[in-house]
Amino acid sequence: MKYLTIVLQVLCISSLSLATLSPPSDKKSQKEVKPQEGSRKNNVLDRKLVAETPYVKDILKYHATYHQDVHVKNFNNLVLGFVTPWNNKGYDVAKRWASKFNYISPVWLQVKRQSSNIYIISGLHDVDNAWMKAVKQKGTDTGLRIVPRLLFENWQPSDLKAFFIEPSSYSEQKALIEEIKKVCKQWGFDGIVLEMLSQIGKYIDKSVKFIQHFGLEMSENGYHLILVYPPFRGYPSDDFFVQAFNEIHPYVDAVSVMTYDFSNPQKPGPNAPFYWLRLCIEKLIGDDENPTKRSKILLGLNFYGNSYTANGGGPIVGTEYIELLKNAKPNQLISYNNNTAENYLEVRTLQGTKKIFFPTLYSIHKRLELAREYRTGVAIWELGQGLDYFYDLF
């Protein structure tokens, strides 16, 4: 009988241990937080929602609420917002909060070299004229401009050589510029956001003169040119980009610095640590107090996050973040790292434990303070990925 009692106790303890280690259920025993939606009389600052370590329940409850006066601009430096065809919510965000932005850049266009002095711009099937008209009407307060992103796509080595170093390179560049101006006029664009520096490889040192020429041509025709710019990563090319910025900035309206994707599934961690953002700005401005130069820097802000597991992970957008938060206890605090100025938490799901890095009101607030400190603008990648109440801060 004594041995039977011991066996029963062991079985009982084993059962309890197995219950503790079993995968969590998607059905929570605790009371589910009911989310609220729509406009509110006060903004997130007045509602005390900008907290260093917010509660899970407050994000779940209030993330889809926002200040009723969507025309109030709280960040007075330049703001660029990217919109992509694969995230339709971004189109709605651009319309609702149009007065918060100076530039909206739909990710629509690609350019290829077809033959000598012949360039084809594709992606025009994505252009939505009715949407552009509606956005610009609602963004009259800031003189909002539509500047689609134009990507150098699948250029062959022979194309790059002809464009940058052969004797005919000037006429090649002139032909491309003329094609871009023609498209801007035909489709009613206010200019473009040019992404080429990461696509041209060894010809990067030849890009400065082209960008200067391009910027002059666009300006003379009343169009805006914004250049997508790499962040500081400790590469040998970093010094070139610092020097190139000094030569380029008088010829462009802004440079959108890609200060995100600091980490990845192979090296999980913060999306864009604060110390890195500061370093990227300081490298570009140096000791220069020129306010015009500073104002042309657009500090990249990610409105997406990352969810990492033991097997990898990857990017997540706001809707996915909210679903993941439902696996946490409502009264759990979202942790904060002072060095990176980012929030994070771990949750257990049916797929395993996930460590999540996603922007919060507080982390965005800190980055806007950094931009104010250095008198730079910001560029959001991308509208629709974040949470609605983020826009109260802009």
C-alpha positions in Angstrom: 0.0 0.0 0.0 2.9 2.3 0.8 4.4 1.7 -2.6 1.1 2.3 -4.4 0.8 5.7 -2.6 4.3 6.7 -3.8 3.5 5.6 -7.4 0.3 7.6 -7.4 2.1 10.7 -6.0 4.7 10.4 -8.8 2.0 10.0 -11.4 0.2 13.1 -10.0 3.4 15.2 -10.1 4.2 14.0 -13.6 0.8 15.0 -14.8 1.1 18.5 -13.3 4.5 18.9 -14.9 3.2 17.9 -18.3 0.3 20.3 -17.9 2.8 23.1 -17.1 4.9 22.4 -20.2 2.1 21.7 -22.7 1.6 24.2 -25.5 -0.7 27.1 -24.7 -4.2 27.2 -26.0 -5.4 30.0 -28.3 -8.5 30.1 -26.1 -7.6 32.3 -23.1 -9.2 31.7 -19.8 -8.8 35.3 -18.8 -11.3 37.9 -19.9 -10.7 39.1 -23.4 -9.9 42.8 -23.9 -12.5 44.4 -26.1 -10.9 46.8 -28.6 -12.2 50.3 -29.3 -12.1 52.0 -32.7 -12.5 55.4 -34.2 -11.9 59.1 -33.3 -11.5 60.4 -29.8 -11.7 63.9 -28.3 -8.1 63.8 -27.1 -4.9 62.6 -28.6 -2.7 59.8 -27.2 -0.5 62.2 -25.2 -3.5 63.7 -23.4 -4.9 60.2 -22.8 -1.6 59.2 -21.1 -1.0 56.3 -23.6 2.6 57.2 -24.4 4.2 55.1 -21.7 7.7 53.7 -21.6 6.4 50.3 -20.6 2.8 50.1 -21.8 0.4 47.4 -20.7 -0.7 44.8 -23.3 -4.3 45.5 -22.5 -3.9 49.2 -23.4 -2.4 48.4 -26.8 -5.2 45.9 -27.5 -7.9 48.3 -26.3 -6.8 51.6 -27.9 -4.6 50.9 -30.9 -7.4 51.6 -33.4 -8.4 54.9 -31.8 -7.1 58.3 -32.8 -7.5 62.0 -32.3 -10.6 63.4 -33.9 -8.8 66.3 -35.5 -6.7 64.5 -38.1 -5.5 67.8 -39.5 -3.4 68.8 -36.5 0.3 68.5 -37.3 2.4 67.8 -34.2 5.7 67.2 -35.9 6.7 70.3 -38.0 9.6 68.9 -40.0 9.3 67.1 -43.3 7.4 63.8 -43.2 7.4 61.3 -46.1 5.1 58.3 -46.0 5.6 55.3 -48.3 2.5 53.4 -49.6 2.7 50.0 -51.3 0.2 48.2 -53.6 0.4 45.1 -51.5 -0.8 46.8 -48.4 -4.1 48.5 -49.2 -4.6 50.0 -45.7 -1.8 52.4 -46.5 -3.9 54.1 -49.2 -6.6 54.8 -46.6 -4.1 56.0 -44.0 -2.7 58.5 -46.6 -6.2 59.9 -47.2 -7.3 60.1 -43.5 -4.1 61.7 -42.2 -3.0 63.5 -45.4 -2.4 66.8 -43.5 0.4 65.0 -41.4 2.5 64.5 -44.5 4.6 66.6 -46.9 5.2 63.8 -49.3 3.4 60.5 -50.1 5.4 58.0 -52.1 3.5 55.1 -53.6 5.8 52.3 -54.5 4.7 51.9 -58.1 7.4 52.4 -60.6 10.4 50.6 -62.1 12.8 51.7 -64.9 14.7 49.5 -67.3 17.1 50.2 -70.1 15.6 48.7 -73.3 18.2 49.7 -75.7 20.5 52.6 -76.5 18.9 55.8 -75.2 15.5 54.0 -74.7 14.2 53.7 -71.2 10.9 52.0 -70.2 9.1 52.9 -67.0 6.8 50.1 -65.8 4.3 49.9 -63.0 2.0 52.6 -64.3 -0.9 50.2 -64.2 -0.9 50.7 -60.4 -1.4 54.4 -60.6 -4.7 55.5 -59.0 -5.6 59.0 -60.2 -8.8 59.3 -58.0 -6.8 58.4 -54.9 -4.0 60.9 -55.8 -6.6 63.6 -56.2 -8.3 62.8 -52.9 -5.0 62.7 -51.0 -3.8 66.0 -52.4 -7.1 67.7 -51.6 -6.9 66.6 -48.0 -3.3 67.5 -47.7 -3.6 71.2 -48.9 -2.5 72.4 -45.4 1.0 71.0 -45.9 1.1 71.3 -49.7 1.3 67.5 -49.9 3.1 66.1 -53.0 2.8 62.7 -54.6 6.2 61.4 -55.5 6.2 57.7 -56.6 9.2 55.6 -55.9 11.2 54.7 -59.0 13.4 51.6 -58.7 16.3 50.7 -61.0 15.2 47.2 -61.7 17.3 44.3 -63.2 19.8 46.4 -64.9 22.5 44.3 -66.7 26.2 45.1 -66.4 26.2 46.3 -70.0 23.3 48.7 -69.2 25.2 50.1 -66.2 28.4 50.4 -68.1 26.6 52.3 -70.9 24.8 54.6 -68.4 27.8 55.5 -66.3 31.2 55.2 -68.1 30.9 54.9 -71.8 31.4 58.0 -74.0 27.6 58.0 -74.7 26.8 58.0 -70.9 25.7 61.7 -70.9 23.1 61.1 -73.7 21.9 57.9 -71.9 21.4 59.8 -68.7 19.7 62.6 -70.5 17.3 60.2 -72.2 16.3 58.6 -68.8 15.7 62.0 -67.2 13.6 63.1 -70.1 11.5 59.9 -69.9 11.0 60.5 -66.2 9.9 64.1 -66.7 7.5 63.0 -69.4 5.9 60.5 -67.1 5.6 63.0 -64.3 3.8 65.4 -66.6 1.6 62.8 -68.2 0.4 61.3 -64.9 0.4 64.3 -62.7 3.2 63.3 -60.3 5.1 66.0 -58.3 8.4 64.2 -58.7 9.9 60.9 -57.7 11.7 59.1 -55.0 14.7 57.5 -56.7 16.0 54.2 -55.4 19.2 53.3 -57.3 22.2 53.3 -55.0 21.9 49.7 -53.9 21.3 48.5 -57.5 24.3 49.9 -59.3 27.2 48.0 -57.6 30.7 49.1 -58.6 29.4 52.2 -60.4 28.4 53.8 -57.2 31.2 56.4 -57.4 29.8 57.5 -60.8 26.4 58.2 -59.3 27.1 61.7 -57.8 27.3 63.6 -61.1 24.2 61.9 -62.4 22.2 62.8 -59.3 23.4 66.4 -59.5 22.4 66.6 -63.1 19.0 64.9 -62.5 18.2 67.1 -59.5 18.9 70.3 -61.5 16.7 69.1 -64.4 13.8 68.1 -62.1 14.0 71.4 -60.1 14.1 73.5 -63.3 10.8 71.8 -64.4 9.1 72.2 -61.0 9.5 68.6 -59.9 10.8 67.2 -56.7 13.6 64.6 -56.3 14.1 62.5 -53.1 16.9 60.0 -53.0 16.7 56.7 -51.1 20.0 56.5 -49.0 21.8 53.7 -47.2 22.3 53.9 -43.4 25.7 53.7 -41.7 26.7 50.0 -41.3 30.4 50.1 -40.8 31.1 49.1 -44.4 34.1 50.5 -46.4 31.5 52.3 -48.6 30.2 54.3 -45.6 32.9 57.0 -46.0 31.9 57.4 -49.7 28.2 58.0 -48.8 29.1 60.5 -46.2 31.1 62.5 -48.7 28.6 62.0 -51.4 25.8 63.5 -49.3 27.8 66.7 -49.0 27.9 66.9 -52.8 24.3 65.7 -53.4 22.2 67.5 -50.8 22.1 70.9 -52.6 20.6 69.2 -55.7 17.8 67.1 -54.1 14.8 67.9 -52.0 15.6 65.2 -49.4 17.3 61.9 -48.8 15.3 59.1 -47.2 17.8 57.2 -45.0 16.9 53.5 -44.6 17.5 53.3 -40.8 15.7 50.1 -40.3 16.4 46.4 -40.7 19.2 46.6 -38.3 18.6 43.0 -37.3 17.4 39.8 -39.1 16.4 36.2 -38.4 20.1 35.2 -38.5 20.9 37.9 -36.0 17.7 38.7 -34.1 17.3 41.9 -32.1 16.0 45.4 -32.3 14.6 46.8 -35.5 16.4 50.1 -35.4 18.3 50.8 -32.2 18.4 54.4 -31.0 22.2 54.7 -30.8 22.4 53.6 -34.4 19.9 56.2 -35.6 21.9 58.9 -33.8 25.1 57.6 -35.3 23.6 57.7 -38.9 22.4 61.3 -38.5 25.7 62.5 -37.0 27.8 60.8 -39.7 25.8 62.7 -42.4 25.7 66.1 -40.8 29.2 66.1 -39.3 30.0 69.4 -37.8 27.8 71.3 -40.2 25.1 73.5 -38.6 23.5 74.2 -42.0 19.8 74.0 -41.2 18.9 73.4 -44.9 21.3 70.4 -45.1 19.9 68.9 -41.8 16.2 69.4 -42.9 16.9 67.3 -46.1 17.7 64.2 -44.0 14.6 62.0 -43.6 15.2 59.6 -40.7 13.7 56.3 -41.6 11.0 55.0 -39.2 9.8 51.4 -39.5 6.1 50.9 -38.8 6.5 47.1 -39.0 8.2 44.9 -36.5 9.8 41.4 -36.2 8.8 38.2 -34.5 11.6 35.8 -33.8 11.5 32.1 -32.9 14.3 29.6 -32.2 14.0 28.6 -35.9 14.1 32.1 -37.4 11.1 34.4 -37.8 10.6 37.5 -39.8 8.7 40.8 -40.3 5.2 41.4 -38.9 2.7 44.2 -39.4 0.2 45.7 -37.0 -2.6 43.2 -37.5 -0.2 40.3 -36.8 1.2 42.1 -33.8 -2.2 42.5 -32.3 -3.0 38.8 -32.8 0.3 37.9 -31.1 -0.5 40.2 -28.1 -3.6 38.1 -27.5 -1.3 35.3 -26.3 0.0 37.5 -23.5 -1.6 38.3 -20.2 -3.6 41.6 -20.4 -1.7 43.1 -17.4 1.7 42.2 -18.8 4.0 45.1 -19.4 5.9 45.5 -22.7 9.6 45.6 -21.8 11.8 48.6 -22.7 15.5 48.8 -23.4 17.0 52.2 -22.6 20.0 51.6 -25.0 17.9 50.8 -28.1 14.8 52.7 -27.1 12.7 49.8 -28.3 10.0 47.8 -26.7 9.9 44.0 -26.8 8.1 41.0 -25.2 8.0 37.2 -25.4 4.8 35.3 -25.9 4.1 31.6 -26.0 2.0 30.4 -29.0 1.0 27.1 -30.5 4.0 27.6 -32.8 6.4 28.0 -29.9 7.9 31.0 -28.0 8.2 34.2 -30.0 10.2 37.3 -29.1 8.6 40.4 -30.6 10.1 43.7 -31.5 7.4 46.2 -32.6 7.1 50.0 -32.5 5.2 51.6 -29.6 3.9 55.1 -29.1 6.8 55.7 -26.8 9.5 54.3 -29.1 8.2 56.5 -32.0 7.9 59.5 -29.7 11.6 59.1 -28.8 12.6 59.0 -32.5 10.6 62.1 -33.2 12.4 63.8 -30.4 15.7 62.7 -31.9 14.6 64.2 -35.3 13.6 67.5 -33.6 17.0 67.6 -31.8 18.9 67.4 -35.1 16.3 69.3 -37.1 15.8 66.4 -39.6 12.6 65.1 -41.1 11.3 61.5 -41.1 10.3 58.9 -43.6 7.8 56.1 -42.6 8.1 52.7 -44.1 5.3 52.1 -44.5 1.8 53.5 -44.0 -0.7 50.9 -43.1 1.8 48.6 -41.4 1.6 50.3 -38.0 -1.3 51.0 -35.6 -3.8 53.8 -36.1 -3.0 55.7 -33.0 0.7 56.2 -34.1 -0.4 59.1 -36.3 -1.5 61.2 -33.3 2.2 61.8 -32.8 2.9 63.4 -36.2 
